[in-house]
Amino acid sequence: MLATGVSMASWVARTPAVRDALDVTTGAMGLVLFGLSIGSMAGVLASGGLVRRHGGRSVITLGAALLVAGLLVIAGGAALEVSGGVFGGLALFGAGMGLAEVAFNIEGAAVERAVGRPVLPVLHGCFSLGTVVGALLGMGLTALRFPVGWHLAAIALAVAAAGAWTVRAVPAGTGREEPEADDHARGGGWRAQVAVWRDRRLVLIGLIVLAMAFAEGSANDWLPLLMVDGHGTSATAGSLTFMLFAVAMTTGRFTGGPLLVRYGPAAVVRASAVIAAVGVALVVFSSSALLAGAAVVLWGLGASLGFPVTISAAGEGVRNASARVAAVSTAGYAAFLVGPPSLGFLADHVGLRNAMVVVLVLLGGAALITGALRTPEREAGTGAYSGVNGVEGAAPEGAAAPDSRTTAGPAPAAEAGPATDVDVGAGGLSRGASGRTP
């Protein structure tokens, strides 16, 4: 996740340089960015079924390979000043990101179950830490006028080396399910993903994650250009602003665990939406570039926990956890990846700053429906993360009883015996998996 964050931030920090190299308008740049959206959505839609069939490690490996290939193609397209090359590279890059993200989060959910405390925000914090590293590197190389093609090619090689080293530590089989593990899964996974949307609470959760992901993705795609074009800063200052956003995201994710334990996800996500809205409003309406730059800290802090916490809540304490998480993750990634590029077309008519009002509206709506993140168990006072599952009652079929899974380490797996693979699959994802983006 750290390497993935470095890759994403390296691309984002150099978007002004890529746009200048391609010599395209903001609207045309939005069209180029749709390559990332198309590839990412294809990866996300395919990832859940592939994980259920082959396990997370195989999908992570495939995703890493596509991500590296995409970076190399983007580098070549930027160096040769070919918009179609950058579009195609972004499609490969996005497909790799989409495939890996769902698998990352299923692995993270299994770790969270084992240790019995919030883990997914910290794992997403590793992604955000990677964006800080990538933004710092991008800012420095932008100031030095280092060729963007060589920059992205070097990142691709570094990520390839990191991926080859780390993927060996991922256990085989996590997330893999036999078709008979769930009646809905017999249709190849698609039937299960559609059927879960009959739950009204899940629909509301999907709307919340849509808004929070849109807020995060808008900054990832447009923040450097927003500062350069909207507030008249230099390209280096635009990269610095994105770095501040990434630092705020990282801080929020690494420090949010105690808040979740104490106050629960509903209160935390509601406060997060309000804080993010204040930050976006200052960036949009302030006439001071300095104040707007400082406000991105609020934007980043507010957006930091919304995505991982909301998606985690989607799969908590229910049988079809993996299908529910996959469905909500798809909604979140749709907003994260497809929504922000669409702002480029709106910006051609009203300006990039005014286009960000859409983000404000979505954040306000999310703050009003965060009650959907509450569960009866939490309302009864069991806490945000009580035990492993935060839910009392019978364990899913094939899994160990909740009381036997409250300790970390290999002991629960040994007690579960042959049911271990199912335990980390559909029935075992009682904590839910959480998405990235971005």
LUMVEX-158787 format. One record per residue (C-alpha): residue in three letters; x, y, z. Coordinates in steps of 0.2 Angstrom, whole numbers, padded with zeros to 4 digits, always signed. Example, Ala and Ser with C-alpha at 12.3 -4.5 7.8 and 13.67 -1.06 7.14 Angstrom:
// residues 2
ALA+0062-0022+0039SER+0068-0005+0036
END
This chain:
// residues 438
MET+0000+0000+0000LEU+0015+0011+0003ALA+0022+0008-0014THR+0005+0011-0022GLY+0003+0028-0013VAL+0020+0033-0020SER+0015+0029-0037MET-0001+0038-0036ALA+0006+0054-0029SER+0021+0054-0041TRP+0008+0054-0055VAL-0003+0068-0047ALA+0012+0079-0042ARG+0017+0079-0061THR+0000+0082-0068PRO+0004+0100-0072ALA+0020+0095-0081VAL+0011+0082-0091ARG-0003+0094-0096ASP+0010+0106-0102ALA+0020+0093-0111LEU+0004+0087-0120ASP-0002+0105-0123VAL-0020+0102-0119THR-0034+0112-0110THR-0041+0108-0093GLY-0056+0099-0101ALA-0045+0089-0113MET-0034+0084-0097GLY-0050+0078-0089LEU-0053+0067-0104VAL-0035+0060-0103LEU-0039+0057-0084PHE-0054+0046-0089GLY-0041+0033-0094LEU-0037+0031-0076SER-0056+0030-0072ILE-0060+0017-0085GLY-0045+0006-0080SER-0048+0008-0061MET-0067+0003-0063ALA-0063-0012-0073GLY-0051-0018-0060VAL-0062-0015-0046LEU-0077-0023-0054ALA-0066-0039-0058SER-0056-0039-0042GLY-0069-0046-0030GLY-0073-0061-0041LEU-0055-0065-0044VAL-0051-0064-0026ARG-0065-0076-0022ARG-0058-0088-0035HIS-0039-0086-0033GLY-0036-0078-0017GLY-0029-0061-0013ARG-0010-0064-0016SER-0013-0069-0034VAL-0024-0053-0037ILE-0011-0042-0029THR+0003-0049-0040LEU-0007-0046-0056GLY-0012-0028-0050ALA+0006-0024-0046ALA+0012-0030-0063LEU-0001-0019-0072LEU+0002-0004-0061VAL+0021-0005-0066ALA+0017-0007-0084GLY+0005+0008-0084LEU+0018+0019-0076LEU+0031+0015-0090VAL+0018+0018-0103ILE+0013+0035-0095ALA+0031+0039-0095GLY+0033+0035-0113GLY+0018+0045-0118ALA+0023+0060-0108ALA+0041+0060-0116LEU+0034+0058-0133GLU+0020+0071-0130VAL+0006+0058-0135SER-0010+0060-0127GLY-0016+0043-0132GLY-0001+0035-0124VAL-0004+0044-0108PHE-0022+0039-0108GLY-0018+0021-0112GLY-0005+0021-0098LEU-0017+0028-0086ALA-0029+0014-0090LEU-0016+0000-0086PHE-0011+0010-0071GLY-0029+0011-0065ALA-0033-0007-0069GLY-0018-0012-0058MET-0024-0001-0044GLY-0042-0007-0045LEU-0037-0025-0044ALA-0025-0023-0030GLU-0036-0012-0019VAL-0050-0024-0015ALA-0037-0038-0012PHE-0027-0026+0000ASN-0042-0023+0010ILE-0048-0041+0011GLU-0030-0045+0018GLY-0032-0030+0030ALA-0049-0036+0036ALA-0042-0053+0040VAL-0028-0044+0051GLU-0041-0033+0059ARG-0051-0049+0064ALA-0036-0057+0071VAL-0030-0043+0082GLY-0047-0037+0087ARG-0045-0018+0085PRO-0045-0005+0071VAL-0032-0009+0058LEU-0039-0004+0041PRO-0036+0015+0045VAL-0018+0012+0048LEU-0016+0002+0033HIS-0024+0016+0023GLY-0012+0027+0032CYS+0002+0018+0024PHE-0005+0022+0007SER-0006+0040+0013LEU+0012+0040+0019GLY+0017+0034+0002THR+0008+0049-0006VAL+0018+0060+0006VAL+0034+0052+0000GLY+0028+0053-0018ALA+0023+0072-0017LEU+0039+0077-0009LEU+0049+0068-0023GLY+0037+0076-0036MET+0039+0093-0028GLY+0058+0092-0028LEU+0059+0085-0046THR+0047+0098-0052ALA+0058+0112-0045LEU+0073+0105-0053ARG+0063+0103-0070PHE+0067+0085-0070PRO+0059+0076-0086VAL+0043+0069-0080GLY+0045+0053-0091TRP+0061+0048-0083HIS+0053+0052-0066LEU+0039+0040-0068ALA+0050+0027-0076ALA+0061+0027-0061ILE+0046+0025-0049ALA+0040+0010-0060LEU+0056+0001-0057ALA+0056+0005-0038VAL+0038-0001-0037ALA+0042-0017-0046ALA+0056-0021-0034ALA+0046-0017-0019GLY+0031-0028-0026ALA+0042-0043-0029TRP+0049-0042-0012THR+0033-0039-0002VAL+0020-0050-0011ARG+0029-0066-0005ALA+0024-0062+0013VAL+0006-0062+0009PRO-0002-0079+0013ALA-0010-0088-0001GLY-0029-0091+0000THR-0035-0076+0010GLY-0052-0071+0003ARG-0054-0087-0007GLU-0071-0095-0006GLU-0079-0111-0013PRO-0095-0107-0023GLU-0106-0116-0010ALA-0100-0105+0004ASP-0114-0093-0001ASP-0130-0096-0011HIS-0128-0080-0021ALA-0110-0083-0025ARG-0115-0097-0037GLY-0118-0084-0051GLY-0100-0080-0051GLY-0101-0066-0038TRP-0111-0054-0048ARG-0128-0060-0041ALA-0122-0058-0023GLN-0115-0040-0027VAL-0132-0035-0034ALA-0143-0043-0021VAL-0135-0035-0006TRP-0142-0018-0013ARG-0159-0023-0007ASP-0153-0018+0011ARG-0158+0001+0014ARG-0144+0003+0027LEU-0132-0003+0014VAL-0138+0010+0001LEU-0136+0024+0014ILE-0118+0018+0018GLY-0115+0018-0001LEU-0120+0036-0002ILE-0109+0041+0012VAL-0094+0032+0005LEU-0098+0040-0012ALA-0097+0057-0005MET-0081+0054+0006ALA-0072+0046-0009PHE-0077+0060-0020ALA-0069+0073-0008GLU-0053+0063-0007GLY-0052+0059-0026SER-0055+0077-0030ALA-0040+0083-0021ASN-0030+0069-0028ASP-0034+0073-0046TRP-0036+0092-0045LEU-0027+0100-0030PRO-0011+0105-0039LEU-0020+0112-0054LEU-0033+0120-0042MET-0019+0130-0033VAL-0010+0134-0050ASP-0025+0139-0060GLY-0037+0144-0047HIS-0025+0154-0035GLY-0011+0158-0046THR+0003+0149-0037SER+0018+0141-0045ALA+0019+0123-0050THR+0030+0119-0036ALA+0018+0127-0023GLY+0004+0117-0031SER+0014+0101-0027LEU+0018+0107-0010THR-0001+0110-0007PHE-0004+0092-0012MET+0009+0086+0000LEU+0001+0095+0014PHE-0015+0087+0010ALA-0007+0070+0010VAL+0002+0073+0027ALA-0015+0078+0034MET-0023+0062+0027THR-0009+0051+0034THR-0010+0060+0051GLY-0029+0057+0052ARG-0028+0038+0047PHE-0013+0034+0059THR-0022+0043+0074GLY-0040+0039+0071GLY-0041+0022+0079PRO-0043+0029+0097LEU-0057+0040+0091LEU-0066+0026+0083VAL-0065+0015+0098ARG-0072+0030+0109TYR-0085+0038+0099GLY-0089+0025+0085PRO-0089+0027+0066ALA-0106+0037+0065ALA-0099+0052+0075VAL-0082+0051+0068VAL-0088+0051+0050ARG-0100+0065+0053ALA-0087+0076+0061SER-0075+0071+0047ALA-0088+0077+0034VAL-0090+0094+0042ILE-0071+0097+0044ALA-0068+0092+0026ALA-0082+0104+0020VAL-0075+0118+0030GLY-0058+0115+0021VAL-0065+0114+0004ALA-0076+0130+0007LEU-0060+0140+0012VAL-0051+0133-0004VAL-0065+0138-0015PHE-0071+0155-0008SER-0055+0162+0000SER-0046+0175-0010SER-0030+0172-0001ALA-0019+0158-0009LEU-0010+0156+0008LEU-0026+0153+0017ALA-0032+0141+0004GLY-0016+0132+0005ALA-0018+0130+0024ALA-0036+0125+0022VAL-0031+0109+0013VAL-0025+0102+0030LEU-0043+0103+0036TRP-0049+0095+0019GLY-0036+0081+0021LEU-0040+0078+0040GLY-0059+0077+0036ALA-0057+0065+0021SER-0045+0054+0030LEU-0056+0042+0039GLY-0072+0042+0029PHE-0067+0030+0015PRO-0060+0016+0026VAL-0072+0017+0041THR-0087+0018+0030ILE-0083+0003+0019SER-0078-0007+0035ALA-0095-0004+0042ALA-0103-0011+0026GLY-0097-0029+0030GLU-0098-0029+0049GLY-0107-0043+0057VAL-0117-0050+0042ARG-0115-0066+0032ASN-0113-0059+0015ALA-0099-0048+0021SER-0087-0050+0006ALA-0101-0046-0007ARG-0107-0031+0003VAL-0090-0024+0005ALA-0087-0027-0014ALA-0103-0018-0018VAL-0100-0003-0007SER-0081-0002-0013THR-0087-0001-0031ALA-0098+0013-0027GLY-0084+0022-0018TYR-0072+0019-0032ALA-0084+0025-0044ALA-0085+0042-0035PHE-0066+0042-0032LEU-0061+0038-0049VAL-0075+0044-0061GLY-0082+0059-0052PRO-0067+0070-0050PRO-0062+0069-0069SER-0079+0075-0073LEU-0076+0091-0064GLY-0064+0095-0078PHE-0078+0097-0090LEU-0088+0107-0077ALA-0073+0118-0074ASP-0072+0123-0093HIS-0089+0132-0090VAL-0088+0138-0072GLY-0069+0137-0067LEU-0061+0124-0057ARG-0064+0133-0040ASN-0082+0135-0043ALA-0083+0117-0049MET-0078+0111-0031VAL-0094+0117-0024VAL-0101+0100-0030VAL-0089+0092-0017LEU-0097+0103-0003VAL-0114+0098-0007LEU-0110+0079-0006LEU-0101+0082+0010GLY-0116+0090+0018GLY-0127+0076+0012ALA-0116+0063+0019ALA-0115+0072+0036LEU-0134+0070+0037ILE-0135+0052+0035THR-0121+0045+0045GLY-0133+0037+0057ALA-0133+0022+0045LEU-0116+0018+0052ARG-0123+0014+0069THR-0128-0004+0073PRO-0139-0010+0087GLU-0124-0018+0096ARG-0116-0001+0096GLU-0131+0008+0102ALA-0132-0005+0116GLY-0115+0001+0122THR-0104-0013+0115GLY-0092+0001+0108ALA-0085+0004+0091TYR-0074-0011+0091SER-0080-0023+0104GLY-0070-0039+0103VAL-0066-0044+0086ASN-0083-0042+0077GLY-0091-0029+0088VAL-0106-0040+0087GLU-0113-0053+0099GLY-0121-0069+0094ALA-0118-0084+0084ALA-0103-0085+0072PRO-0104-0087+0054GLU-0106-0105+0048GLY-0089-0113+0047ALA-0080-0100+0058ALA-0075-0101+0076ALA-0086-0094+0089PRO-0083-0075+0093ASP-0076-0079+0110SER-0063-0090+0103ARG-0057-0077+0090THR-0053-0062+0102THR-0035-0066+0104ALA-0022-0062+0090GLY-0010-0075+0083PRO-0011-0092+0076ALA-0021-0100+0090PRO-0038-0096+0083ALA-0034-0102+0066ALA-0028-0119+0074GLU-0045-0120+0084ALA-0054-0117+0068GLY-0046-0131+0059PRO-0051-0135+0042ALA-0063-0120+0041THR-0048-0108+0041ASP-0050-0103+0022VAL-0069-0100+0024ASP-0066-0090+0040VAL-0056-0077+0031GLY-0068-0078+0016ALA-0086-0074+0016GLY-0090-0078+0034GLY-0074-0072+0041LEU-0075-0054+0034SER-0086-0049+0048ARG-0076-0033+0051GLY-0078-0029+0032ALA-0064-0023+0020SER-0060-0006+0017GLY-0056+0003+0000ARG-0042+0018-0006THR-0041+0026-0013PRO-0039+0036-0019
END
